[in-house]
Amino acid sequence: MLFNSQIFLLIFLPLTLLGYYYTSKLSEVREWLLILASVVFYGYWDFRLIPLLITSILINWLLSRTLKSSQKKLTVIIGIIVNLGIIGVFKYADFFAESFAWFQGETHQSLNIILPLGISFFTFQQISYLIDRYKEKAPLYSFREYFLYVCFFPQLIAGPIVRHNEFIHQLKLSPIREGLYERLSRGSTLLTIGLIKKVFFADTAAKIANPLFQSAEITQLPFIDVWLATAAFTVQIYFDFSGYSDMAIGMALMFGFTLPINFNAPYRAVSIQDFWRRWHITLSHFLRDYLYIPMGGSRSGISRQMIALIITMFLGGLWHGAGWTFVVWGLMHGFALGLCTIWQTTNIQFPKTISWIFTLLFVMIAWILFRAPDFNVAIGMLQSLIEVHQFGVVTGNYGASPLLLVLAAGTALIGPTSQKIALKLNYNTPFIAAPIALALVLIIIEVGSQTHPDFIYFQF
C-alpha cells in the first residue's frame, strides 16, 4: 500500500485515524488497533511477509528479556547474528553466491528469494534496542509496546530509523492531550508536502532519469545527456526519500507521535561531513553510534579514525543494496570523509561557495554508482562526464521537461525546509489552511489519474 495512492489516502489512513481517536481513552486497545493496522498495511504488499515480521519481533523481544542474565554478552551476540543472518538470507544470499561464482569463473542461478519490504529498517531498529539493553541504556518493554515500536506503519517500510527512547515513552501520552488540532494540522501539512515532493518532483525527475539510465545500458550517452541524467537522479532520490520521510513524520504527528527528522537540506552541505549530518540523519546516527564509535571513532588517532570511517561507509554502502556498485559508492564516501578529516588538521579553509560546489559535484558523481545497474554503465557515464567533445544528445526526447528540474533544484537549494514550513506556520488563518487543503485534494486526484512508481528506498 503506497502512501501516494487513493486507497491509502481515502480509506486506510482516515479509518485508522478514526479508530485510533475513537479508542483514545483505552490505551491498550488503541495500541493494539495501531498494531493491527500496521500488520494489514505491511501484509497488503504480500501477506506471505507477515510471519517473518512477527517472528523477527518476537525473537528480538524474547532476547531482550534474557539480557539481564549473566550470559548477556553471549545473548546480544546471538541476537546480532540472528538479525544479520535474516538480512543475509533474504537480502544478500544471491549477491554473495553470485560474487563467489564469479570469483570461481562460474555463473550463478538466481535463488529468486523475495526481498521483504523494510527488512533493513526494522532489523536495524531491533539491533539498536538489543545493544542498548546490553549496555543497560534501555528498559524492558511489554510485548505490545515493543511490537508497536517496530511495526508502526508510517516508518515501517523506509524509516526514519527510530530508537526506542524516541518513541515508546510517547505511548503513555494521551492522543487527545492539549495541542491535538495543532498536531493534526502540522502533521497533515507535512504529509501534503511529502506528497508534493514525491508526486510532482521525484516522479517527474524519474521520467527524465530512468530513460537516460536505460539508454546508457545500450549505448554510451554524450556529455549533456549524462549530466542531465545525473542531475535528474540527484533531484529524484532526494525528493523521493525526503518526501517519504516527511509523510512518515507527518502521519506520526497526526497520531500524536514525534519522530526524528531525517533530512535537513543536504544539498546545501559545504563538506561531505556536513552532507552526512543532513542526509538520512537517522541512518548516519545509527552508523556513528553502533559502528564508527565502537571501532574507536576519533578517540584513537587519525589512522584508526580513517579505518573506522572507511569500514563504516563500506558497510553503509552494502546496507543500501546487494551490489558492488553500492559498495563502491559507500567506499567513495568513506574515503571522502577521511580526506575531509585530514584536511581539517591543516586549518586551511576554502570559501563556502567553493566548498559547496565541490561537495555537490562529488555527491552527484557518486550518485551515478548508486543508480547504475552495473560497473560498465557507471564507467561509461563517468567517462562521458568529462568528454565535452561528445556534446550532442541521444534523442532529446525526455519523459518530462528538463525545466522542471530547475524548479525542483531551486526548492532543494534555496527553498525553506519541510520542517520550517510545517512546524512554524501560523494556522490561525484561512490563508494557510485553505491552500494546504486544496493541495491535498489536487494530489489525491493526481495519484488516482496515473500510476506512480514505488519509493526508491523500498528496495533497501
Stockholm file with secondary structure:
# STOCKHOLM 1.0

chainA/1-460         MLFNSQIFLLIFLPLTLLGYYYTSKLSEVREWLLILASVVFYGYWDFRLIPLLITSILINWLLSRTLKSSQKKLTVIIGIIVNLGIIGVFKYADFFAESFAWFQGETHQSLNIILPLGISFFTFQQISYLIDRYKEKAPLYSFREYFLYVCFFPQLIAGPIVRHNEFIHQLKLSPIREGLYERLSRGSTLLTIGLIKKVFFADTAAKIANPLFQSAEITQLPFIDVWLATAAFTVQIYFDFSGYSDMAIGMALMFGFTLPINFNAPYRAVSIQDFWRRWHITLSHFLRDYLYIPMGGSRSGISRQMIALIITMFLGGLWHGAGWTFVVWGLMHGFALGLCTIWQTTNIQFPKTISWIFTLLFVMIAWILFRAPDFNVAIGMLQSLIEVHQFGVVTGNYGASPLLLVLAAGTALIGPTSQKIALKLNYNTPFIAAPIALALVLIIIEVGSQTHPDFIYFQF
#=GR chainA/1-460 SS CCTTSHIIIIIIHHHHHHHHHHTTTCHHHHHHHHHHHHHHHHHHHCGGGHHHHHHHHHHHHHHHHHTTSTTHHHHHHHHHHHHHHHHIIIIIHHHHHHHHHHHTTCCCCCCCCCCCTTHHHHHHHHHHHHHHHHTTCSCCCCHHHHHHHHHCHHHHTTCCCCCHHHHGGGGGSCTTSTTHHHHHHHHHHHHHHHHHIIIIIIHHHHHHHHHHHHHHTTSCCCHHHHHHHHHHHHHHHHHHHHHHHHHHHHHHHHTTCCCCCCCSCGGGCSSHHHHHHHSSHHHHHHHIIIIITTTTTTSSCHHHHHHHHHHHHHHHHHHHCSSHHHHHHHHHHHHHHHHHHHHHTTTCCCCHHHHHHHHHHHHHHHHHHHHSSSHHHHHHHHHHHHCTTCCCCSCSCCSSCTHHHHHHHHHHHHSCCHHHHHHHCCCSSHHHHHHHHHHHHHHHHHHHHSCCCCCGGGGC
#=GC SS_cons         CCTTSHIIIIIIHHHHHHHHHHTTTCHHHHHHHHHHHHHHHHHHHCGGGHHHHHHHHHHHHHHHHHTTSTTHHHHHHHHHHHHHHHHIIIIIHHHHHHHHHHHTTCCCCCCCCCCCTTHHHHHHHHHHHHHHHHTTCSCCCCHHHHHHHHHCHHHHTTCCCCCHHHHGGGGGSCTTSTTHHHHHHHHHHHHHHHHHIIIIIIHHHHHHHHHHHHHHTTSCCCHHHHHHHHHHHHHHHHHHHHHHHHHHHHHHHHTTCCCCCCCSCGGGCSSHHHHHHHSSHHHHHHHIIIIITTTTTTSSCHHHHHHHHHHHHHHHHHHHCSSHHHHHHHHHHHHHHHHHHHHHTTTCCCCHHHHHHHHHHHHHHHHHHHHSSSHHHHHHHHHHHHCTTCCCCSCSCCSSCTHHHHHHHHHHHHSCCHHHHHHHCCCSSHHHHHHHHHHHHHHHHHHHHSCCCCCGGGGC
//
